[in-house]
Amino acid sequence: QEYRRLTKHPKLSPDLWSRLGSAFSVAGQLDEAEKIVAMLLRTCPQYQAVPNALLNLGRACLKAGMQDKGLKCLQLLCGRYPQSPECQIARDLKKSSA
C-alpha cells in the first residue's frame, strides 16, 4: 500500500498484482482489493490469474455481508470467464448465497 501511495504508476507484473488483490481480499481490505482487481480487468483481462482474483474478491465480499457486491463479482467472473474452473466455484457460491 505504501508503494502504491509513493509510486503513481507502480511497475508490478500481472502475477504480483493478482496476488496482491487476492491477499487484500483474504485480509478483508476490500477497497484495496477492488481497486487492484479492477485495474487487472482493465489492463490485462486475459491474464490467467484474473478469474481467481475475482473469485477471491467475490468470496470476501459475501463473507463481509456485502451480498450485492459479492454476487456482482461472481457474475462478472462467469460472464467473462465461463470456461474457467473458478466459474464453477462461483456458480456454487451463488446458489448457496441465494
Secondary structure, DSSP 8 states (H G I E B T S, - for coil): -HHHHH-SS----HHHHHHHHHHHHHTT-HHHHHHHHHHHHHH-TT-TTHHHHHHHHHHHHHHTT-HHHHHHHHHHHHHH-TTSHHHHHHHHHHHHH-
